[in-house]
Amino acid sequence: MSKWCRIARDSGPTYALVEGEGDEAEVTFLRRAPFDGFETTGVRRPLAGLTLLPPVTPPNFYAAGLNYAAHIDWANAYHGMALKLPTQADIGYRSANALVGSGGDIVIPKNSPGPIEFEGELVAVVGKRAKHLTEANALECIAGYTLGNDLSERAYQKSDRTLWRAKNIDTFKPMGPFVVGGIDPMAQMISVSVNGKLASEYSTSKMVFSLQHYLARMTEFVTLVPGDVIWLGCDGPTIPALVEGDVVAVSCPAIGVLSNRLVREA
């Protein structure tokens, strides 16, 4: 099972293989993106103290949106919305400007009234060019899986005609810490904690539409390319609302912990 990340270095962003766990983890720097082959430089470093970047800067940033029935029910009850269970697997888009790595700050805009809510999600990373996939072969194009936190500024979401601010504020899309291959995207446990207290936990087996279904439907119309990411939605509640100083962590036993602190723009 491969595990890799992307690290900030003086020479520029560098992909690296990850070996070991916790304080004993080490990285081996790669010459190019892992989906171009794991060609190592032979240089090893302890992971501790290194700055993690988003594992990829995606050419295309896709988001499944409403993909869990319990999350739809919760949003309708808590926010007074009138969302319905989707009847087809439609995909949305996000902006790569919003990405930040694990450990990076989430910066709340000066004029944001809030509330700001988390959405901890499984993320699929495309590893090879794909078109006209079937559900049977769809996962062959996936290099691995990481975690994402799809933060939303709900006041902007209510006031704006599109989601351009609510979803795409700089740093509002933490992603990482690692990309892990060889796991089942439909059998992962995702949890979110705020300041160390569990706020949400769910199984990806509850998706309305599977990743395989999304990939088959998407590639009927668009070509996926290496580095593209597909965020797969979240389940359950997305509270408490986040405020300056909070630390929000998205976890998956097979992948790791994506952790970020909220700060207010100066």
For each residue, the residues with C-beta under 8 A, 3 or more apart:
1: 180 181 182 183
2: 17 34 38 144 179 180 181 182
3: 17 18 19 144 178 179 180 181
4: 15 16 17 18 30 34 38 55 144 178 179
5: 15 16 18 27 52 53 55 176 177 178 179
6: 13 14 15 16 52 53 54 55 56 101
7: 13 14 15 16 27 29 50 51 52 53
8: 13 50 51 52 53
9: 12 13 14 29
10:
11: 14
12: 9
13: 6 7 8 9 53
14: 6 7 9 11 29 30
15: 4 5 6 7 29 30 32 33 34
16: 4 5 6 7 27 28 29 30
17: 2 3 4 27 28 30 34 38 40
18: 3 4 5 25 26 27 47 178
19: 3 25 26 27 28
20: 24 25 26 47
21: 24 25
22: 25
23: 48
24: 20 21
25: 18 19 20 21 22 46 47 48
26: 18 19 20 44 45 46 47
27: 5 7 16 17 18 19 44 45 46 47 50
28: 16 17 19 40 41 42 43 44
29: 7 9 14 15 16 40 41 43 44 45
30: 4 14 15 16 17 33 34 38 39 40 41
31: 39 40 41
32: 15 36 37 39
33: 15 30 36 56 226 227
34: 2 4 15 17 30 37 38 127 143 179
35: 125 126 127 128 143 226 227
36: 32 33 39 226
37: 32 34
38: 2 4 17 30 34
39: 30 31 32 36
40: 17 28 29 30 31
41: 28 29 30 31
42: 28
43: 28 29
44: 26 27 28 29
45: 26 27 29 50
46: 25 26 27 49 50
47: 18 20 25 26 27 50
48: 23 25
49: 46
50: 7 8 27 45 46 47
51: 7 8 101 103
52: 5 6 7 8 101 102 103 104 176 177
53: 5 6 7 8 13 101 176
54: 6 57 99 100 101 174 175 176
55: 4 5 6 125 146 175 176 177 178 179
56: 6 33 125 179 227 229
57: 54 96 99 227
58: 61 96 227 228 229
59: 225 226 227 228
60: 93 222 224 225 228 229
61: 58 93 94 95 96 99 173 228 229 231
62: 91 92 93 94 218 228 229 230 231
63: 91 92 93 94 150 167 230 231 233
64: 67 89 91 92 209 214 230 231 232 233
65: 90 91 92 233
66: 71 72 83 85 86 208 233
67: 64 71 86 207 208 209 232 233
68: 71 72 202 206 207 208 233 234 235 236
69: 72 73 85 206 208
70: 73 74 202 206 235 236
71: 66 67 68 74 75 233 234 235 236 237 238
72: 66 68 69 75 76 83 84 85
73: 69 70 76 77
74: 70 71 77 78 236 237 238
75: 71 72 78 79 81 83
76: 72 73 79 80 81 82 83
77: 73 74
78: 74 75 237 239
79: 75 76 154
80: 76
81: 75 76
82: 76
83: 66 72 75 76
84: 72
85: 66 69 72 208
86: 66 67 89 90 208 209
87:
88: 217
89: 64 86 208 209 213 214 217
90: 65 86
91: 62 63 64 65 214 217 218 230
92: 62 63 64 65 163
93: 60 61 62 63
94: 61 62 63 98 150 167 168 173 231
95: 61 98 168
96: 57 58 61 99
97: 168 170
98: 94 95 167 168 169 170 171 172 173
99: 54 57 61 96 173 174 175
100: 54 104 105 106 171 173 174 175 260
101: 6 51 52 53 54 104 174 175 176 177
102: 52 174 176 177 256 257 258 259 260
103: 51 52 177 259 260
104: 52 100 101 171 174 260
105: 100 171 260 261 262 263
106: 100 151 171 172 174 242 248 260 261 262 263
107: 169 170 171 262 263 264 265
108: 112 114 116 244 262 263 264 265
109: 112 153 169 265
110: 264 265 266
111:
112: 108 109 116 153 155 156
113: 155
114: 108 153 154 155 241 243
115: 154 155 241 242
116: 108 112 151 152 153 154 241 242 243 262
117: 151 152 154 238 239 241 242
118: 149 150 151 192 194 199 200 238 242 248 250
119: 149 150 151 152 233 234 238
120: 147 148 149 190 191 192 200 234 250 251 258
121: 147 148 149 150 190 231 232 233 234 250
122: 145 147 148 185 188 190 204 231 232 252
123: 145 146 147 148 175 229 230 231 232
124: 142 145 185 211 229 230 232
125: 35 55 56 142 143 144 145 146 179 227 228 229
126: 35 130 141 142 143 224 225 226 227 228 229 230
127: 34 35 141 142 143 144 226
128: 35 140 141 143 226
129: 141 223 224 225 226
130: 126 133 140 141 215 219 223 224
131: 219 223 224
132: 219 220
133: 130 137 138 140 141 215 216 219
134: 137 138 216
135: 138 210 212 213 215 216
136: 212
137: 133 134 140
138: 133 134 135 141 142 211 212 213 215 216 219
139: 142 185 211 212 215
140: 128 130 133 137
141: 126 127 128 129 130 133 138 215 224
142: 124 125 126 127 138 139 145 185 211 215
143: 34 35 125 126 127 128 179 181 226
144: 2 3 4 125 127 179 180 181 182 183
145: 122 123 124 125 142 179 180 181 183 185 188 254 255
146: 55 123 125 175 176 177 178 179 180 229 255 258
147: 120 121 122 123 175 176 177 190 250 251 252 255 256 258
148: 120 121 122 123 173 174 175 229 231 250 258
149: 118 119 120 121 173 174 175 192 248 250 258 260
150: 63 94 118 119 121 167 173 231 234
151: 106 116 117 118 119 167 169 172 173 174 242
152: 116 117 119 157 166 167 172 238
153: 109 112 114 116 156 157 165 166 169 172
154: 79 114 115 116 117 157 158 166
155: 112 113 114 115 158 159
156: 112 153 159 160 165 166
157: 152 153 154 160 163 166 167
158: 154 155
159: 155 156
160: 156 157 163 164 165 166
161:
162:
163: 92 157 160 166 167 168
164: 160 167 168
165: 153 156 160 168 169
166: 152 153 154 156 157 160 163 169
167: 63 94 98 150 151 152 157 163 164 172 173
168: 94 95 97 98 163 164 165 172 173
169: 98 107 109 151 153 165 166 172
170: 97 98 107
171: 98 100 104 105 106 107 174
172: 98 106 151 152 153 167 168 169
173: 61 94 98 99 100 148 149 150 151 167 168
174: 54 99 100 101 102 104 106 148 149 151 171 250 258 260
175: 54 55 99 100 101 123 146 147 148 149 229 258
176: 5 52 53 54 55 101 102 146 147 256 258
177: 5 52 55 101 102 103 146 147 255 256 257 258
178: 3 4 5 18 55 146 255 256
179: 2 3 4 5 34 55 56 125 143 144 145 146
180: 1 2 3 144 145 146 183 254 255 256
181: 1 2 3 143 144 145
182: 1 2 144
183: 1 144 145 180 187 188 254 255
184: 187 188
185: 122 124 139 142 145 188 204 210 211 232
186: 204 205 207 210 211
187: 183 184 203 204 205
188: 122 145 183 184 185 203 204 252 254 255
189: 201 202 203 204 252 253
190: 120 121 122 147 201 202 203 204 234 235 250 251 252
191: 120 198 200 201 202 250 251 252
192: 118 120 149 198 199 200 201 248 249 250 251
193: 196 197 198 199 248 249 251
194: 118 197 199 240 242 246 247 248 249
195: 246 247
196: 193 247
197: 193 194
198: 191 192 193 201
199: 118 192 193 194 237 239 240
200: 118 120 191 192 234 235 236 237 238
201: 189 190 191 192 198 236
202: 68 70 189 190 191 206 234 235 236
203: 187 188 189 190 206 235
204: 122 185 186 187 188 189 190 207 232
205: 186 187
206: 68 69 70 202 203 235
207: 67 68 186 204 210 211 232 233
208: 66 67 68 69 85 86 89
209: 64 67 86 89 213 214
210: 135 185 186 207 213 214
211: 124 138 139 142 185 186 207 214 215 230 232
212: 135 136 138 139 215 216
213: 89 135 138 209 210 216 217
214: 64 89 91 209 210 211 217 218 230 232
215: 130 133 135 138 139 141 142 211 212 218 219 224 230
216: 133 134 135 138 212 213 219 220
217: 88 89 91 213 214 220 221
218: 62 91 214 215 221 222 224 230
219: 130 131 132 133 138 215 216 222 223 224
220: 132 216 217
221: 217 218
222: 60 218 219
223: 129 130 131 219
224: 60 126 129 130 131 141 215 218 219 228
225: 59 60 126 129 228
226: 33 35 36 59 126 127 128 129 143
227: 33 35 56 57 58 59 125 126
228: 58 59 60 61 62 125 126 224 225
229: 56 58 60 61 62 123 124 125 126 146 148 175
230: 62 63 64 91 123 124 126 211 214 215 218
231: 61 62 63 64 94 121 122 123 148 150
232: 64 67 121 122 123 124 185 204 207 211 214
233: 63 64 65 66 67 68 71 119 121 207
234: 68 71 119 120 121 150 190 200 202 238
235: 68 70 71 190 200 202 203 206
236: 68 70 71 74 200 201 202
237: 71 74 78 199 200
238: 71 74 117 118 119 152 200 234
239: 78 117 199
240: 194 199
241: 114 115 116 117
242: 106 115 116 117 118 151 194 246 248 262
243: 114 116 246 262
244: 108 262 263 264
245: 261 262 263
246: 194 195 242 243 261 262
247: 194 195 196 259 260 261 262
248: 106 118 149 192 193 194 242 259 260 262
249: 192 193 194 257 258 259 260
250: 118 120 121 147 148 149 174 190 191 192 257 258 259
251: 120 147 190 191 192 193 256 257 258
252: 122 147 188 189 190 191 255 256
253: 189
254: 145 180 183 188
255: 145 146 147 177 178 180 183 188 252
256: 102 147 176 177 178 180 251 252
257: 102 177 249 250 251
258: 102 120 146 147 148 149 174 175 176 177 249 250 251
259: 102 103 247 248 249 250
260: 100 102 103 104 105 106 149 174 247 248 249
261: 105 106 245 246 247
262: 105 106 107 108 116 242 243 244 245 246 247 248
263: 105 106 107 108 244 245
264: 107 108 110 244
265: 107 108 109 110
266: 110
